[in-house]
């Protein structure tokens, strides 16, 4: 028999002992772990399909359906004259806010720790679909709006108030811009 290097020798002896491949992966596989890694152990522990968020048992089917259809990221497409200061002025007295005017950011608190953040942005020059959609609705400014999808019912009156006073539209930051809210 030829003399093998240390690593090659270990691999050969493991193979001889009945292991299919050398190393920890082979021993885990042989011990019945199937697929390797955390994903496999979660699956084996009964956590269901991987990649899906765990849904608490106490949620009703209707709540699950509602949350599934409401994105947490929205766009507020506004007329050019609507800046964060104007939005803050419109909401004055209806909720607590923090404004960073120079940065184009507005945080709107509408109940406890829940908040809706609005951040002025620009449509990427290559994003012709969003640019055409904004133009179709006569909107020159865009804000990225984020809030927890579970808080949709609480944030809806705030969004409607902004629409009534400032114009524009709120739409999901999705491929089809749905859902869509307009005045």
C-alpha positions in Angstrom: 0.0 0.0 0.0 1.2 3.5 -0.9 2.1 5.9 1.9 -0.5 8.7 1.9 -0.3 12.2 3.3 -2.1 12.9 6.7 -5.3 14.3 5.1 -5.4 11.7 2.4 -4.7 8.9 5.0 -7.6 10.1 7.2 -10.0 10.3 4.2 -9.0 6.8 3.1 -9.4 5.4 6.6 -12.8 7.0 7.0 -13.9 5.6 3.6 -12.6 2.2 4.6 -14.6 2.4 7.9 -17.8 2.9 5.9 -18.1 6.7 5.7 -19.2 7.9 2.3 -17.2 11.1 2.4 -14.7 12.5 4.8 -15.4 15.0 7.5 -18.2 16.2 9.7 -20.7 16.4 6.8 -20.4 12.7 6.2 -20.8 11.8 9.9 -23.9 14.0 10.2 -25.4 12.4 7.2 -24.6 8.9 8.5 -26.1 9.8 11.9 -29.5 10.4 10.1 -29.5 14.2 9.9 -30.3 14.2 6.2 -29.8 17.7 4.8 -27.1 19.6 6.6 -27.3 22.9 8.5 -29.8 24.9 10.5 -32.5 24.7 7.9 -32.6 20.9 8.1 -32.7 20.9 11.9 -35.6 23.4 11.8 -37.5 21.3 9.3 -36.9 18.1 11.3 -38.1 19.9 14.5 -41.5 20.5 12.7 -41.1 24.1 11.8 -42.7 23.5 8.4 -41.6 25.0 5.1 -38.4 27.1 5.3 -38.4 30.7 4.4 -41.9 31.4 5.7 -42.3 33.6 8.7 -43.8 31.9 11.7 -47.4 33.0 12.3 -48.6 33.0 15.9 -51.4 30.5 16.5 -53.8 33.1 18.0 -54.1 35.0 14.6 -57.4 34.5 12.9 -57.5 33.5 9.2 -58.9 36.9 8.3 -56.0 38.7 10.0 -53.5 36.5 8.2 -55.2 37.2 4.9 -55.3 41.0 5.5 -51.6 41.2 6.5 -50.6 39.1 3.5 -52.2 41.7 1.1 -50.8 44.8 2.8 -47.2 45.7 2.1 -45.1 47.4 4.7 -43.4 49.6 2.1 -45.4 52.2 0.2 -44.7 55.1 -2.1 -46.3 58.5 -1.6 -46.3 60.2 -5.0 -46.9 63.9 -4.4 -47.2 67.1 -6.4 -43.9 69.0 -6.6 -45.0 71.6 -4.0 -45.5 69.0 -1.3 -42.5 68.8 1.0 -42.1 67.2 4.4 -42.7 70.5 6.1 -46.1 70.8 4.3 -47.0 67.3 5.3 -46.1 68.0 8.9 -48.1 71.2 8.9 -51.2 69.3 7.7 -50.9 66.7 10.4 -50.1 69.2 13.2 -52.3 68.5 16.2 -53.5 65.1 14.9 -50.4 63.1 15.9 -46.9 63.4 17.3 -44.1 63.9 14.7 -40.4 64.3 14.3 -39.2 66.1 11.2 -35.7 66.3 9.7 -36.5 68.9 7.0 -32.9 69.0 5.5 -32.9 65.2 5.2 -36.5 65.1 3.8 -37.6 62.7 6.6 -40.8 62.7 8.7 -41.6 60.2 11.4 -45.3 60.2 12.3 -46.3 58.5 15.6 -49.9 57.4 15.6 -50.3 55.3 18.7 -47.9 54.0 21.3 -44.7 52.9 19.7 -46.2 52.6 16.2 -44.9 55.0 13.6 -45.0 55.7 9.9 -41.8 57.0 8.3 -41.7 59.1 5.2 -38.5 59.7 3.4 -38.2 61.9 0.3 -36.4 60.1 -2.5 -35.9 60.1 -6.2 -37.0 57.7 -8.9 -34.0 56.0 -10.3 -33.4 57.1 -13.9 -33.6 53.4 -15.1 -36.9 52.9 -13.4 -39.0 53.9 -16.3 -42.1 52.1 -15.0 -42.3 54.1 -11.7 -41.4 57.3 -13.6 -44.3 56.7 -16.1 -46.7 55.8 -13.2 -45.8 59.0 -11.3 -46.1 61.1 -14.5 -49.5 59.5 -15.3 -50.7 60.7 -11.9 -49.2 64.2 -12.2 -46.8 63.6 -9.3 -43.2 65.0 -9.3 -42.1 64.0 -5.8 -41.7 60.6 -4.3 -41.5 59.5 -0.7 -40.7 56.0 0.6 -43.3 55.3 3.3 -42.7 52.5 5.8 -44.8 51.1 8.6 -45.7 47.7 10.0 -48.2 45.9 7.9 -50.1 44.9 11.0 -50.7 48.6 11.7 -52.4 49.3 8.4 -55.8 50.1 9.9 -54.2 52.6 12.3 -52.1 54.4 9.6 -54.9 54.5 7.0 -56.6 57.6 8.5 -53.2 59.4 8.5 -52.7 58.5 4.9 -56.2 59.6 3.9 -55.7 63.0 5.7 -52.5 63.6 3.8 -54.3 62.8 0.6 -57.2 65.2 1.3 -54.9 68.1 2.2 -51.9 67.6 -0.1 -53.2 65.5 -3.0 -51.1 62.8 -4.7 -51.5 59.1 -4.2 -50.2 56.4 -1.9 -49.4 53.1 -3.5 -47.7 49.9 -2.5 -44.0 49.7 -3.4 -44.8 46.6 -5.5 -44.6 45.6 -9.1 -48.2 46.7 -9.8 -48.3 49.6 -7.4 -51.1 47.9 -5.4 -52.9 48.7 -3.2 -53.5 52.2 -4.3 -55.1 55.1 -2.3 -56.1 58.3 -4.0 -58.2 61.2 -2.8 
